């Protein structure tokens, strides 16, 4: 884990806070903001989502050896664009209501 002096000297950048590779800030936010009755379930949903995301990421990463780099990175860009399009399409539903 690099310090600010290491970064300035060209060393490794500091890593965000993680706990066994999981984003601590996300888990803290969910545990703080979730209703008391559903806190454990919400953390379970976060871990399930992380499991699905990391499993999918590993499966797609295994395709690198069977594809040309151009096709692989085009697939990567298409997945990112599809995710952005889904979020944009659902922005009315996902927007907070005041």
Secondary structure as UniProt FT lines:
FT   HELIX           4..8
FT   TURN            9..10
FT   STRAND          18..19
FT   TURN            20..21
FT   STRAND          22..23
FT   HELIX           24..33
FT   HELIX           36..38
FT   HELIX           39..61
FT   HELIX           62..66
FT   HELIX           69..89
FT   HELIX           91..94
//
